[in-house]
Amino acid sequence: MPQGSAPVEGPLSGYRVLEMGSTVAGPFCGRLLADFGAEVIKVEPAGGDPVRTMGKRHHGKSLYAASIFRNKSLICVDLREAGGQEAMRRLAAKCDVVVENFRPGGLEKWGLGYEDLSRINPGLVMVRISGFGQTGPYGQRAGYGVIGEAVSGIRHITGDPDRPPSRVAVSITDYITGLYGAFGAAMALLARGRTGRGQYIDTALYECAFSFMEPHIPAYDKLGVVAMRAGSRLPDSTPNNLFVSRDRQFIHITAMGDATFRRLAGCMGSPGLADDERFRDARDRSSHHEALDDIIAQWAGTLDLADLEARLHEAGVPATRIFTIADIFGDPHYRARGMIARVPDEDLGDVAMAAPVPRLSATPGAIRHAGRRVGQ
């Protein structure tokens, strides 16, 4: 679907959202709701959201803000002033959803907490994003996504075994939390359709990240296993690693299942590997991951990347080169799927950004306009 227009109403059309979030998690939650049709009114201080100072700039404008503020109406309000607080109460009375990511208690001191606003609007759904949740001994701690990543355990298991823990190279916890917040808002709106009552969604950065530690929780509980950093390899899943081609390019190859591993062995010209007692099933392969990775590495090093990819794809083995952003812009699959949208912007000209996902067949998301200037 061409971006920049919305010929089909999104599934959230008719819902109004007041976004009092800042930086990444709150604005990303609002952006998801806006992409799928909600009317989103974003509140900024007079100087603009801090995200306007983040990332690369072009013609004096934040490129990041053009994407994360897309599809939103922007207003400037000083929430510290009584007049600004009253304006928020009037707006909240006419909204279906409020999204906020202040530290717990911040909105309450201004009379803008859930209890305050739900008295005005009993059907209100409020997404409350914070570092550590609305309750508990850490509730008042400041928290960004990287802090949630560290507390969740994800940082501990990310990186090379002989190096300090490494951060994920994007604000993954902020995005995970924004996604959970939008999902929670949609579920709460469905529940409101049955009960007529709103509710709040307590969305903690560290908890949203911790939910992605799913396999490690029972492993520690029952076996006492403390997962460690394993570099590019996925523990207990072999082969599933990064290899280097003859022309010194990286390729990731994964063949965890028995049938897939047999196809990989055939592709390598070594079908007997699948019957080697060290590699007969997933458990055997994981127990002998170093030996198996060495064998695959030796084979991968005899072929250039293009040849490696072609052979593996032909054999039905999941494998890929490691894409740079430049590779993505030139990739035919991204282009055929329309995953890079070009959206008109009054300051930037046409600006590229990721198209809305997921793709709904009847009521897809759309980008109606790029993020605007402060107060527009």
Backbone torsions as a table, in degrees:
resi	resn	phi	psi	omega
1	MET	NA	131.0	177.2
2	PRO	-60.1	137.1	-179.9
3	GLN	-88.0	163.5	179.6
4	GLY	98.0	-5.3	176.2
5	SER	-144.2	162.3	-177.8
6	ALA	-131.4	79.1	-177.2
7	PRO	-69.2	-19.9	-179.6
8	VAL	-120.4	135.1	177.8
9	GLU	-67.4	136.9	177.3
10	GLY	-75.2	165.5	-177.4
11	PRO	-64.8	-19.1	179.3
12	LEU	-101.7	10.2	177.0
13	SER	-57.9	137.4	-178.8
14	GLY	97.7	-14.6	176.0
15	TYR	-94.0	142.4	179.0
16	ARG	-115.1	134.4	-176.0
17	VAL	-122.8	133.1	172.5
18	LEU	-105.0	116.6	-177.6
19	GLU	-103.8	112.7	175.1
20	MET	-110.2	29.4	179.2
21	GLY	-94.2	164.5	178.1
22	SER	-139.4	164.0	178.1
23	THR	68.0	-107.3	-169.6
24	VAL	-118.6	-59.3	-169.3
25	ALA	-59.6	-50.5	179.2
26	GLY	-63.8	-50.6	178.1
27	PRO	-61.7	-33.1	177.9
28	PHE	-69.1	-39.5	174.8
29	CYS	-57.6	-48.3	178.3
30	GLY	-62.7	-37.6	179.9
31	ARG	-64.7	-39.6	177.2
32	LEU	-61.4	-45.1	179.0
33	LEU	-63.5	-39.2	179.5
34	ALA	-67.5	-39.8	-180.0
35	ASP	-57.6	-31.4	-176.5
36	PHE	-104.1	26.8	164.6
37	GLY	108.8	-13.6	-178.8
38	ALA	-67.5	146.2	170.6
39	GLU	-81.6	113.9	-176.4
40	VAL	-111.8	123.2	177.0
41	ILE	-107.0	110.3	-178.0
42	LYS	-95.2	132.5	179.1
43	VAL	-98.0	129.5	175.9
44	GLU	-127.3	151.6	168.9
45	PRO	-70.7	169.2	-175.4
46	ALA	-57.0	-34.1	179.9
47	GLY	-82.0	-3.6	179.9
48	GLY	94.0	159.4	176.4
49	ASP	-61.5	143.6	178.3
50	PRO	-55.0	-24.9	-179.0
51	VAL	-63.2	-20.7	179.0
52	ARG	-68.5	-15.0	177.6
53	THR	-99.7	0.0	-174.8
54	MET	-96.8	149.9	172.0
55	GLY	74.7	-168.9	-176.6
56	LYS	-75.2	153.4	179.9
57	ARG	-123.6	151.9	177.1
58	HIS	-142.1	127.1	-175.0
59	HIS	52.9	36.0	176.7
60	GLY	78.7	5.3	-176.4
61	LYS	-116.9	141.0	177.5
62	SER	-67.3	123.5	176.7
63	LEU	-69.4	-33.2	178.8
64	TYR	-64.4	-43.2	-179.5
65	ALA	-62.9	-32.5	179.1
66	ALA	-59.8	-31.4	-179.0
67	SER	-89.3	-51.3	-171.9
68	ILE	-73.7	-18.9	176.7
69	PHE	-99.7	9.1	-176.9
70	ARG	-63.2	153.5	175.9
71	ASN	65.7	11.3	-176.9
72	LYS	-112.8	150.0	165.9
73	SER	-90.6	137.2	-174.2
74	LEU	-115.5	130.4	177.3
75	ILE	-128.8	150.1	177.7
76	CYS	-102.6	123.4	179.8
77	VAL	-142.0	136.0	173.7
78	ASP	-92.5	102.9	-176.1
79	LEU	-70.1	-12.0	179.1
80	ARG	-81.1	-14.9	-178.8
81	GLU	-95.4	145.9	-179.6
82	ALA	-58.1	-38.4	179.4
83	GLY	-64.8	-38.6	177.5
84	GLY	-67.0	-39.3	178.6
85	GLN	-64.7	-40.9	178.7
86	GLU	-66.7	-37.2	177.3
87	ALA	-62.3	-38.6	178.8
88	MET	-67.1	-38.0	178.1
89	ARG	-64.9	-39.6	178.7
90	ARG	-65.5	-41.6	179.1
91	LEU	-66.5	-45.5	-178.1
92	ALA	-60.4	-30.8	178.9
93	ALA	-63.8	-22.2	-177.0
94	LYS	-108.7	8.6	-176.6
95	CYS	-109.9	157.2	174.9
96	ASP	-90.6	-33.9	-174.1
97	VAL	-136.0	140.6	167.0
98	VAL	-118.0	132.8	175.0
99	VAL	-113.8	128.3	178.6
100	GLU	-144.3	150.9	174.1
101	ASN	-138.2	46.7	171.5
102	PHE	-80.2	160.1	173.1
103	ARG	-62.1	141.6	-178.2
104	PRO	-50.1	133.3	-178.4
105	GLY	93.6	-15.0	-178.1
106	GLY	-63.0	-46.3	179.8
107	LEU	-74.0	-31.4	-179.1
108	GLU	-61.0	-37.6	-177.9
109	LYS	-68.8	-15.5	176.3
110	TRP	-102.5	6.1	-178.2
111	GLY	72.3	28.8	-176.8
112	LEU	-122.6	16.5	177.4
113	GLY	-71.5	176.8	-177.6
114	TYR	-62.0	-44.0	-179.5
115	GLU	-60.8	-40.1	179.4
116	ASP	-64.7	-48.8	-174.1
117	LEU	-75.2	-32.0	-179.5
118	SER	-71.9	-21.9	173.3
119	ARG	-67.5	-33.5	177.9
120	ILE	-78.1	-36.7	-173.5
121	ASN	-138.6	88.7	-175.0
122	PRO	-61.6	-20.9	-180.0
123	GLY	-89.4	5.7	-174.3
124	LEU	-69.0	135.9	171.8
125	VAL	-105.4	129.2	-176.7
126	MET	-124.9	119.8	175.8
127	VAL	-91.8	116.4	-176.6
128	ARG	-111.3	103.9	-178.2
129	ILE	-100.9	130.4	178.6
130	SER	-151.5	171.2	-178.8
131	GLY	-65.4	-43.5	-170.4
132	PHE	-130.1	11.8	178.4
133	GLY	93.5	169.3	-175.0
134	GLN	-79.4	-13.3	-178.0
135	THR	-133.0	177.9	175.7
136	GLY	94.5	163.4	-174.6
137	PRO	-65.1	-21.0	179.2
138	TYR	-98.2	3.6	-170.6
139	GLY	-55.8	-32.6	-176.3
140	GLN	-91.3	0.6	178.2
141	ARG	-72.2	145.1	172.2
142	ALA	-70.7	147.1	-179.4
143	GLY	-155.8	130.1	169.6
144	TYR	-107.8	175.7	-179.1
145	GLY	-56.7	-40.7	-178.6
146	VAL	-65.2	-30.4	176.6
147	ILE	-69.9	-43.8	176.0
148	GLY	-60.2	-38.4	178.3
149	GLU	-61.3	-41.8	-179.6
150	ALA	-69.4	-43.2	-177.7
151	VAL	-70.6	-28.7	-176.3
152	SER	-72.4	-17.9	-173.9
153	GLY	99.5	-15.4	-178.3
154	ILE	-63.0	-42.5	-178.5
155	ARG	-61.7	-37.3	-177.6
156	HIS	-61.9	-33.4	-175.3
157	ILE	-99.6	7.3	-177.1
158	THR	-106.2	125.0	178.3
159	GLY	124.4	-173.2	-179.6
160	ASP	-86.5	148.4	-175.5
161	PRO	-58.8	-32.1	-175.8
162	ASP	-98.3	14.0	-178.6
163	ARG	-126.1	162.1	176.3
164	PRO	-62.4	159.4	176.4
165	PRO	-54.3	141.8	-176.6
166	SER	-113.8	143.3	176.7
167	ARG	-77.7	153.2	168.3
168	VAL	-68.5	140.9	-166.5
169	ALA	-79.2	2.0	170.2
170	VAL	-128.0	169.0	-178.1
171	SER	-77.4	63.4	-168.5
172	ILE	-61.4	-39.7	-178.0
173	THR	-68.2	-36.9	175.4
174	ASP	-61.3	-43.3	-178.5
175	TYR	-69.7	-41.5	176.5
176	ILE	-57.6	-44.9	-176.9
177	THR	-67.9	-41.4	175.5
178	GLY	-60.5	-38.8	178.4
179	LEU	-65.3	-46.8	176.5
180	TYR	-61.2	-38.5	179.0
181	GLY	-62.3	-44.0	178.5
182	ALA	-65.8	-40.4	177.2
183	PHE	-62.0	-44.0	178.4
184	GLY	-62.7	-40.4	178.6
185	ALA	-62.1	-43.6	-179.9
186	ALA	-63.0	-41.8	178.6
187	MET	-65.6	-40.4	-179.8
188	ALA	-66.0	-34.9	176.4
189	LEU	-67.0	-38.2	175.4
190	LEU	-62.5	-44.2	179.1
191	ALA	-63.2	-38.1	178.9
192	ARG	-62.4	-32.6	177.7
193	GLY	-62.2	-26.2	178.6
194	ARG	-91.9	-36.6	-171.7
195	THR	-104.5	-21.3	-175.0
196	GLY	78.6	-0.4	-176.9
197	ARG	-112.0	145.8	173.9
198	GLY	-86.7	-175.4	176.8
199	GLN	-164.8	170.6	175.3
200	TYR	-111.0	153.0	-178.7
201	ILE	-113.7	109.7	-179.3
202	ASP	-84.1	106.5	-170.2
203	THR	-120.0	100.4	-175.9
204	ALA	-96.9	134.4	-180.0
205	LEU	-54.8	-48.7	-174.8
206	TYR	-66.7	-34.2	-179.8
207	GLU	-71.2	-39.2	178.7
208	CYS	-63.8	-40.7	176.4
209	ALA	-68.1	-41.9	-179.0
210	PHE	-60.3	-32.0	180.0
211	SER	-61.5	-21.9	178.4
212	PHE	-84.8	-1.0	175.2
213	MET	-89.3	19.9	-169.1
214	GLU	-45.3	-50.6	-176.5
215	PRO	-69.6	-22.2	-174.4
216	HIS	-81.7	-20.3	-175.3
217	ILE	-70.2	-55.6	177.8
218	PRO	-67.7	-27.9	179.3
219	ALA	-64.3	-37.8	176.4
220	TYR	-75.4	-41.3	-176.4
221	ASP	-60.3	-45.8	-174.2
222	LYS	-94.4	-27.6	-173.2
223	LEU	-119.6	-9.2	-178.3
224	GLY	71.8	19.7	-177.4
225	VAL	-79.9	122.2	173.4
226	VAL	-102.3	106.7	-177.0
227	ALA	-63.1	143.9	179.6
228	MET	-121.7	170.5	178.7
229	ARG	-67.1	138.6	-176.8
230	ALA	-129.5	15.2	178.3
231	GLY	67.5	-134.5	-177.2
232	SER	-83.4	-6.8	-178.9
233	ARG	-87.2	144.2	173.3
234	LEU	-96.8	113.0	-177.8
235	PRO	-57.4	148.8	179.0
236	ASP	62.2	23.0	179.9
237	SER	-149.3	97.3	-172.9
238	THR	-134.8	135.6	-3.4
239	PRO	-80.5	139.8	178.1
240	ASN	-161.2	79.7	-169.0
241	ASN	-154.8	172.8	178.6
242	LEU	-96.3	135.1	179.4
243	PHE	-129.1	166.8	-175.9
244	VAL	-117.6	128.9	-179.5
245	SER	-80.3	173.0	179.6
246	ARG	-60.3	-34.9	179.4
247	ASP	-89.9	22.4	170.7
248	ARG	64.6	37.3	175.1
249	GLN	-110.1	150.1	179.7
250	PHE	-85.1	142.4	173.7
251	ILE	-140.4	135.4	176.7
252	HIS	-100.0	128.5	-179.6
253	ILE	-123.1	130.9	176.1
254	THR	-134.1	130.8	-179.7
255	ALA	-148.0	65.7	-171.9
256	MET	-73.6	-41.7	-177.0
257	GLY	-73.9	155.3	-177.0
258	ASP	-61.3	-44.7	-178.3
259	ALA	-65.4	-40.8	179.5
260	THR	-66.8	-39.8	178.7
261	PHE	-64.6	-37.0	177.7
262	ARG	-63.5	-37.7	176.9
263	ARG	-66.2	-39.2	177.3
264	LEU	-63.0	-44.7	179.7
265	ALA	-59.5	-41.5	177.4
266	GLY	-65.0	-41.0	178.7
267	CYS	-61.4	-34.6	179.9
268	MET	-77.6	-6.4	-176.3
269	GLY	76.9	20.1	-179.5
270	SER	-132.9	62.8	-175.8
271	PRO	-59.3	-24.0	-179.9
272	GLY	-66.3	-17.0	178.1
273	LEU	-57.7	-35.6	-177.4
274	ALA	-67.6	-18.4	179.2
275	ASP	-105.2	-2.1	175.5
276	ASP	-62.6	131.0	-175.2
277	GLU	-60.6	-20.4	177.5
278	ARG	-75.8	-20.5	-169.1
279	PHE	-127.5	20.3	-171.6
280	ARG	-69.4	-34.8	177.9
281	ASP	-139.3	177.8	-173.4
282	ALA	-59.9	-39.2	-179.6
283	ARG	-66.5	-43.3	177.9
284	ASP	-60.6	-45.1	-177.7
285	ARG	-63.9	-39.5	178.5
286	SER	-66.8	-35.7	178.8
287	SER	-67.6	-24.6	-178.0
288	HIS	-121.4	40.0	-173.5
289	HIS	-64.2	-35.2	-178.4
290	GLU	-65.1	-44.3	-180.0
291	ALA	-64.2	-43.1	-178.4
292	LEU	-68.6	-42.8	178.5
293	ASP	-61.8	-36.6	178.1
294	ASP	-63.8	-41.3	179.8
295	ILE	-63.8	-45.5	-180.0
296	ILE	-65.7	-40.1	-179.9
297	ALA	-61.4	-41.0	178.8
298	GLN	-62.9	-42.0	179.1
299	TRP	-67.4	-46.3	-178.5
300	ALA	-59.7	-34.0	-178.4
301	GLY	-71.5	-5.5	178.9
302	THR	-94.9	-4.9	-174.8
303	LEU	-129.4	147.0	173.4
304	ASP	-72.6	159.0	-174.2
305	LEU	-55.8	-47.3	-176.8
306	ALA	-60.3	-40.8	179.7
307	ASP	-68.5	-42.7	178.0
308	LEU	-57.6	-51.2	-179.2
309	GLU	-59.7	-45.2	-178.0
310	ALA	-60.5	-45.6	-178.9
311	ARG	-65.3	-44.2	-178.2
312	LEU	-67.3	-41.3	177.6
313	HIS	-64.4	-40.9	178.4
314	GLU	-61.8	-35.4	-179.0
315	ALA	-82.4	-5.6	-179.2
316	GLY	76.8	29.8	178.6
317	VAL	-102.6	123.6	178.6
318	PRO	-61.4	121.6	-178.7
319	ALA	-160.8	150.3	177.5
320	THR	-159.3	149.4	166.1
321	ARG	-67.3	165.8	177.8
322	ILE	-92.1	113.7	-174.3
323	PHE	-77.3	135.3	164.1
324	THR	-89.7	169.5	176.7
325	ILE	-63.5	-31.9	176.8
326	ALA	-66.1	-39.5	176.1
327	ASP	-60.2	-42.5	-178.0
328	ILE	-61.5	-43.5	-179.1
329	PHE	-63.6	-26.5	-179.8
330	GLY	-100.5	4.2	-172.2
331	ASP	-81.9	132.0	-177.0
332	PRO	-67.6	-29.8	-179.3
333	HIS	-71.4	-45.9	174.5
334	TYR	-55.3	-42.7	-177.4
335	ARG	-67.0	-44.6	-178.3
336	ALA	-64.0	-33.4	-179.6
337	ARG	-86.3	-6.1	-179.9
338	GLY	65.8	33.2	-174.1
339	MET	-76.3	-22.1	174.4
340	ILE	-103.2	109.6	-179.3
341	ALA	-91.5	143.6	174.0
342	ARG	-111.6	123.4	-170.9
343	VAL	-123.9	130.5	178.3
344	PRO	-63.5	141.0	176.4
345	ASP	-139.7	136.1	-173.8
346	GLU	-66.3	-22.8	179.6
347	ASP	-103.4	-32.3	-171.1
348	LEU	-101.6	-8.5	-168.2
349	GLY	74.4	-152.8	175.0
350	ASP	-70.8	128.3	-179.9
351	VAL	-121.5	136.6	-178.1
352	ALA	-85.9	142.3	174.5
353	MET	-156.2	163.9	179.9
354	ALA	-67.8	135.4	177.1
355	ALA	-69.8	158.7	-179.9
356	PRO	-63.4	139.4	171.8
357	VAL	-134.7	152.3	0.1
358	PRO	-76.0	173.2	-175.7
359	ARG	-96.8	104.2	176.3
360	LEU	-83.3	133.9	-172.6
361	SER	-70.7	-35.3	-175.9
362	ALA	-103.4	-31.0	-177.1
363	THR	-131.7	66.7	-175.2
364	PRO	-70.5	160.4	171.7
365	GLY	-71.7	165.0	-179.1
366	ALA	-153.3	153.8	173.2
367	ILE	-103.0	112.1	-177.5
368	ARG	-87.5	-31.8	175.8
369	HIS	-164.9	158.3	176.3
370	ALA	-74.8	168.2	176.0
371	GLY	-60.7	132.8	-173.2
372	ARG	-94.6	179.0	177.1
373	ARG	-68.5	164.8	178.3
374	VAL	-55.6	128.3	175.3
375	GLY	83.4	8.1	-179.3
376	GLN	-104.9	NA	NA
